Amino acid sequence: MNSWNQLLQNALIGTEKKPPEPASLTSDEDLSPVLQAISANPSLDAEEQLLQASALLFNYRQAGQTALEVTEIESSIAEPETLPYCTAASKDTLRELFEYQALGLFYYWIQLCAAKARIAPPEMVPLLLQLAAKNQELRDPIRVITGKRGEWLAQLNPDWQESTTLSLEDSWQQGSTNQRVAALRQQRVENPESSRVWLTESWSKEAAAVKQQLLEAFDTALSHADLPFLESCQKDKSQKVQQQVLELLRQIPESALVKAYEQVVRPSLVIRKEKTLLGLSSKFSWEVKSPVEIDPDWRKQGLATVSNTKEFTDDEFILFQLLQWVPPTLLNEVSGLGTIEIVQSMQKEKLKHWLPAIAAAAKRFRNQDWILTLAEQADLFLPDLLEALPPAKQDAYAKTWFTGKEEFFLPVFVNRETEWPVPLARQIMNFTAANPYQYTKSFYQQLMHLLPLEAASWLDQFEEIQPLFDLKKRIQQSFNA
């Protein structure tokens, strides 16, 4: 329409240089009378004439367009549900959860719903899918309780499709970076060899940042079979990737790097238990032979050669670091002693400043014998053991060491899937309540599912979170009814 283009030119040039002339825009018998009326109105200045003419022509153009006709529309309906819906009381508590936005309690509700083999009511499914799209940790649990309608709806909205379950192969080939990382991690558990093939084939095409994330997922189920691939990655262009590959190689006892560390530790460390002069007792001997010779490249890989503490000479400090990178069973081999005997003897002979290095090695090589022995026998706190301990042993360790070491325990316990024991829950709540600026209401919203219902007897002092705790009780009651 030339009249519309003319108005645009008027607007671009400016009404002062090119005054609008609405009456001359068109001879259309429908538009012309109205445009002439705009031109003839003495109360309108040039700008108002331009705007009124523009509004008229714009709406005229819109009204004259024909809607696009779509002839091939694929329609479908959701398959019938195979599970019953949750109760009305459970639905009411779910509605309340969307008011509070307490992720911990969402997880609790979903767990109970799945345990009862029920699904969410239809009208709540879109809200749950939206929640899953924003919170990756809830995606798989929500998929379970949204049923067939959830599967169907997720296909219609790209934002929700990531919350549906693709095969691991499809997630790896087509998914987002987060999906690919998750798929690789799961495949490492189910089929380590296949996961290694995936990564080997795609490695040269991956960006450095993505390589880092994929290597983080690759540390599950590491074995000597992974060595050829990891060794081929040692000269990657990214230094951060090189460092991650190095850390993975340090977790495989058969790697050439770990074997090289062992070759230095074996002759440098002498451990034995000898009878005293009269043979009535024995003495534990721990001797570091100097000098400790190392590969020059190890300095580039982060090995410090100068001690940063009075507890170690330079050679002892080198050995302290190397002990973190060799399997702790090497100490059993060198000494011929059992794990408990070594730990008890080291403490007796005031050698416990070496224990943090051994704890780090026990965690690195996932040696449960050493992990449990150190947790039960060592008379100093060893942070490296925390994540490596099973939940029941973590609780026992916290009973001994929690006070004064809260900053080490909290990151581990807030990521638990099971409720805290009552004594530990009370310790955690008392500590966080004493630091209200660091642990705000949102902190409790994330972990309310971990707080045992037995806490009701002493939770009155926590007024801000009392409504959340009451909601948790109602959720449980709604599913037990």
N, C-alpha and C positions, 0 to 999 in steps of 0.2 A: 504494500500500500504506500504510494508516493507521499500521500498526506502525512502519514506517520513519520516517514523519513525526513520530511520537511520540518516537522515539529522538533525532531531530534537535532537538526542543524540549528534551529532557532535557540535551543537550549545550550548547545555547545558554543555558539558564537556570542550569545548574550542578547537579551531583549533590548538593551540600549542601542546596540549596533544594528540589530535586525529585529525590529518589532514584529510580533506575530500578527498574522492576518487570517483569523479563523474562517471568515466568510469565503476566502479564496482557496481554502484547502481542498475542497471537493465539490463536485456537482451532483453527488449522490442525492437522490430525492428524499431519502430517509434522513441523511445526516445534514444536508445543506441548511434547512430551516433552523436547526438547533445551533449550528456553528455561526449562522448570521445573527442569531439572537445574542450570542456571546460577544460578537464584534460590536453590535449596536448598543450594548449595555454601558452607559456612561460611568457607572459606579465602579467598573472593573479597570484596574490598571493593566499594563502590558504583562506583568508577571502572572496575575490572576487569570487573564485571558489564556495564557500559555498553559497554565495548570488545568483549567477547566476543559480546554480543548484536548489536552493530553488524556485526562481521565475519560472523556467521552470516547475518543478513538481507541484507547486501550480496552475498554470494556466491549466496544463494538467488535474489535478483533477477536477477543476471547469468545464472545458469544457466537461468532461466525465459524469457529473451528469445529471440525468433526472429530469426535472421540475415536481413539484408536480401537479398531475392532480386532479382538483376539479370538481366533476360531479354534485353536488347539490348546485347551487347558487341561492339564493332567490333575485330576482330583483323586483323593484317597480318603479313607477313614481309618481311625485307629482300630487295631484288632481288639476283640473282647478281652477284658481283664481276666486273669487266671487266679488272682488273689483277692480276698475281701478288703474293703476299705477299712481304715481305722475308725475307732468309735467317735461319737460326737464330742465326748469329753477330750479326747486326744486332739481332735480338730481344733477345739477351742484353745488348747494350750499352744498349738502351732501358730494360731493367729496372734496370740500374745507375744510369741517369740519374734515375729516380724515387727512388733512395736519396740521391743527391747534391743533387737539386733545383737544378741549374745551368741556368738559363734559356738562357744563351748556347749551351750544348751541345745543349739541346733544339732550338733553332733550327738548329744545325749538322746534327743528325741528320735533322730534317725536310727540310732542303734537299737532303741527299744522297739521301734516300728518294724525294723527288719527282723529282730529276734522273735517277734510275734507273727511273722509271715503276713504282714498287712501292708497296704499301700496308702499313700496320701490321697485325700479327697480331690476330685477332678479340678475344682476351682482353685486349689492351691498349687497345682502342678506348674503353671507358668512362673509363679513367684519362686518356687524351688529351683527351677531351671535357671532363672536369672541369678539366684544366689550361687548356684554351682558355677555359672560362667565367671563370677567375680572371685570365687574362692576355690582354688584348685584342689585343696585338700578335701573338699566336700563333694567333688564331682562323682567319684565312684560310689560313695554311700548314697547320694541322692538318686543316682541312676537306679539303684536297687528298689527304692520305695516310690518311684514315680510310675512304675508299671508300663503297660503298653502305650498308654496315652502319652507318657513322657517320651518314649522312643519316637512316636509319631510327630509330636510337636517339635522335638529337637531337629527333625529333618526340614522343618519349614522356616527355621530361623538360624542364620549362619552363626550368630553369637552363642547359640545353645548347642551347636553341633559338637563343639569340643567337649561337652559334658556327656556325650554318648560314648559308648565303648566301641572303638574300632579294634580290629585285630592288631596284634603287636606289629605285624609286617606292614599293615596299612599305616599305622601311626608312625612307624619309622620312615616310610617312603613318602607320605603325604602330609604328615602332621606339622604343627608349629615346632619351634625349638624345644619348648617345654614338653610337648607330647613325645618328641623323638628321644629326649633325655629319659623320660619316664619309661618309654618302650625299651630302650637299651638296658636300663637298670633291671627291669623285669625279665628281659631276655637273658641277662647275665645269671639270674637265679635259675631260670628254667632250662636254658640251653647255652652255656658259656661259649661253646664252639661256634654256634650260629651267630651269636652277638659279635664275636671277634671278626667273623667274615663280613658282617654288616659294616663295622667300623673300618676295616681294612679297605673295602671297596669304595667307601665314600670319603676317606681321609683327605685325599688330595683336593677335594672340592670344597671342604669345610673352611669357614673363616676361623681365624685364630680364637676369637671369643667363643665360638661354638665348640671348637676343639676342647677348650678348657672345661666347658660344661659336660661334654661327652666323656672326658676322662674322669671327671668326678663320679659319674655313674659307672664307670668301668672298673672301679676298685672292688666291686662285689665279686666274690668267688675267684680271686686271682690265683693263678697257678703257673707252673713252669711252661705250660702250653702257650701262655700269652707273651713269653719272652721275645720271640722273633718279631712280633708286631711292635712291641714297646721299644725294643732296641733300634728298630728302623725309624722310630720317631725322635730319637735322641738329638738329631741335628735339625729339628724343625726350626723355621725362621724365627718363631716367637720364643723369647726367653721364658715367658710365663708357661708356655706349653712344655718347654724343655724341663723346667723345674717340676711340673706336675708329673711328667714321665719319670723323672728321677725319683720322686716320692713313691711312685708305683713300683719301680724296680727295687726299691729298698724294702718292699713288703713281701718279696718273693725270695724265699731262702735259697733257691737254686740259681738266682741271678748271679752273673759274673761280679757285679758290684758287691753284693752281700758276701760272696766267697772271698773277695779281695779284703773286705773288712775283717773277716774271720782270720785270714792269714796274718794280719797284723795283731789281732787280739790274742790269739793262741800263744805265741811266744812272749808277748809283752806282759801277760797276766799270769801269775803263779798263785794258785789257790790250793791249799792243803790243810789237813787236820792232823796235828802231830801230838803225840803223848808228851807230857811234861817230864821233868827230870826223874821223878820217882814213879812215873807211870800211873799216878792216882787220878789224873785228870788229863784233858786234852786242850790244845790251843789251836785256834783257827788262824791260819796265816793267809794274808792277802797282800801280795807284793807286785808292784808295777816295776818292770825292768826298763831302764832308760838306756839310750834314747828310743822313743817310739818312732819308727820310720813310717812315713806316709807317702802316698802318691801325690805329686805336686798338683794334679788336677782336682784333688779333693778340696783344696783351699777355694778353688773357683766354685765348687759345688756347695760351699757354705761351712766347711769345717774350720773352726777357729783354732789357731795354734798357740795362742797366748791365753793363760788362765785369767778369768775375770772374778775369781774368788780366792780367799785365803785358804779354803779347804783343800784346794788342789794345786799341785805344781803344774807346770805347762804340760809335761808328759801325761800326768794323771788326768788333766782336763781333756787332752786329746782322746785318751782311752774312755773317759766318761761319755764323750759324744759317740764314739764308735760302738759302745755297749748299747746305745739306743737303736743301732742299725743292724744288730746281729741277733739271731734267735736266742732267747734267754736259756734255752737248753744247752747252749755252749758252756755255760757255767757248770752245769751238771757233768758235762763231758770232761772239762778241764780238771774239776775237783774230785769227781767220782762220788759226790755227795747228793743226797736227795734235796728237793726244793725246800721243804720245811727246815731241814737242818742248816742249809745255807743261809736262809733269812734269819733264823734265830741266832746263828753264830755271828753274822755280820752285825747284828744289833748288840750282842754281848761284847764284841770287840770294838765297838764304837766306829763301825764302818757304814752306818746307815745313810750317810750322805751320798753313797753310791746307789741307794735304792730307787730314787727317781728315774735314773737312767734305765734300770732294769724294768721298772713299771712301764716306761714308755715303750720298751722293746716287747714286753708281754702284750700290750695293746696292739702294737704294730703287727705282730705276727699271730695275733688272736690265740695266744696260748692260755687256755682256761686254767690249767694247773697252776701256772705262775700267777695269773690274775687273782684267783681265789686265795692262794696262799698268802700273797702280799696283803690282800684286803683283811685277812683274818689274823695274820701274824705280825705285820709291821706296826710299830708303835709311833709312826708319823703319818700324816695325811699325804696321800699320793693322788692328786687330781686326775692323772691319766687313767686311773682304774675306773672312774665313775661310769663313763659311757660303756665300758667293756663289761661291766657287771650285769647279770640278769636282774630284773626288777626286785625280787625278794632280797637279793644280796645288796642292792642299792639301798633298800630300806634299812637293812642292818648296818651298813656303813654310815648312813645318815644319823642313825641313833648314836653313834660314837663321835662323829666329826661335824655334824651340821652347824652347831653353834660356833660362830666366828668364821665359818667357811661358807656362809649362805650364798655368796655370789657364784660359787662353783656348783652348788647343788641345784639352785633354782632353774637354770637353763635346761638341765636334764629332766627335772621333775615336771616342769610345765609342758613338756612334750610327751608325757606318759599317756597311754591309752586307757589305763585302768585307774580307778580311784586311789587316792592316797590313803595309807593307814591313818587312823584317827590321831595318834600322837604326832606323826609327821605333819598332818594337816594343820594341827594346832600350832606347831612351830613355824610353819610357813606363813600362816595367817598373822601370827603375832609379829613376825619379822616385817612383813609387808605393810601391816598397819602402822608400824613404827616409822615407816618411810613413805608417807602418803604422797609426796611430790613425785617420787619415782614410780610408785605402784598405785595408779589411779583406778577409777571405776572401770575404765575400759580393760585394764589388766584382768580384773576379776571376771569381766564378761567373757573373756577368752578361756578361762579355766574353771568355770563353775561346775562343769561336768566331772571334774576331778575331786571335788569336795564331797566327802562322804556325808550321807544323811544323818549319821550319828553326831555330826557337828552341831546339830540344832541346840544341844544343851548349853553350848558356850558361845554361840554366834550372835547373841543379842547385842553385844557391844559393836557389831559391824552393821550399823543402821543402813548405810548406803547400799549394801549388797543383800540385805534381808529380803527385799522383793524378788530378787533373782533366785535366792535359795528357796523361797516359798514356791516359786514357779517350778523349780526342779522337783520338789516334793509332789506337786500336783501332776507333773508329767508322769512321774512313776506311778502314781495312783491311777491315772487315766488309762494306763496300759495294763495295770493289774486288775482293773475292775472286770 
